[in-house]
Amino acid sequence: MFGIFQVSILHNLVHVAFGVAGPAMAPTVAGVRTFLLAGGAVYLVLWLYGLLIGHHGSGNFVPLNNADDWLHSVLGVGMIALGTLLSRRTNAAR
C-alpha cells in the first residue's frame, strides 16, 4: 500500500474484521469500550509479533514490516488509552 506497508489477503482481513466489528459494537458504551480494549490488545499482539519475527523469514506469514509495526503499536496504545478514558468517564458520570 503506497509502497510503505506490506499487504496480503490475511493482513487485509484482520483490518476488515476491525472495520466490521467497530460499527457492530458501537451502539453501546460497553461495546465501544470492549472494542477499544480488545482491539488495542490485538494490535499490540500484532506489534509484538512483528518485533519478534524476522521480516524476511518464513515466520512472517501475516506479512509485516517496520511501518506495520509502528502502525500497530500506535493503534494498540491509542485504542487502549481511549478505552481506558471511556471507562473513567463512564464511572465518573455515575
N, C-alpha and C positions, 0 to 999 in steps of 0.2 A: 504494500500500500504506500504509494508515493515514494517508493524506494527506501523507506525508513523502517517499517515494521515487516516482520515475517508474516506471511499469510498462508493459511491452509484451510481446508474444509473443517477440520476438527477445531481449530482455533476460532474460526468464524462461528461455529455452532455454540461455543462457550459464550461468546458475546451476544449472539442471538437469544440464547436462553435468558441472559440477563435482561435483554430488551423485552422479552415476553413476560418474565416474572415481575418486573418493576410495575407496569400498569396493572397486572393482575392482583398485586398485593397493595396497591395504592389506596383503595377505598377506606382502610382503617389505619389509625396511627400505629397500632400494634403491628400490622402488616408491613408498614413502611419501615418501622424500627427493625423488624426481623430481616427484611430485605437488605437494609443497610449493614447491619451487623454480620449476618451470614454471608452476604455478598462480599463485604470487605474481607472477611476471613478467607473466602475462596480466592480472592485476588492476592492476598498475602501468601497463600499456599502456592499459587502460580509464580509469584515473585521468588519465593524460596526455591522452588523447583528450577526456575531459570538461573538462579545463582549457583545451584549445586551441580547441575548437569553441564556437560560440555556443549557449547552451542553448535559445534560441528560434528558431534558424535551421534551414534545410533540411539542414544537415550533421549535425544531431543525430538520426541515424536509429536510435540504439540504444533509446530516448532516455535521457538522463542529466540530473540536476540537481545542485545543491550537496551534498545529502545523499548521493547516489550517489557523488560524487567523494570525499567523506570516507570513506565505507564502503570503497570500492575502495582508497584509499591505506592505510587501517588493515589491511585484509585482505592487501594485497600485501606491506607491510612485515612484518606478523606472520608470514605464511606463509614468506617468505624467511628471516626470523630463525629460525623453528623448523626449517626445512630445514637451515640452517647449523649450528645447535646439534646437530641429529641427526647431521650429518656429523662434527662434532667428537667426540661421544660414541662413535660407531662406531669412529673412528680411534683414540681413546684406549683403547678396550677391546681392541684388537689387540695 
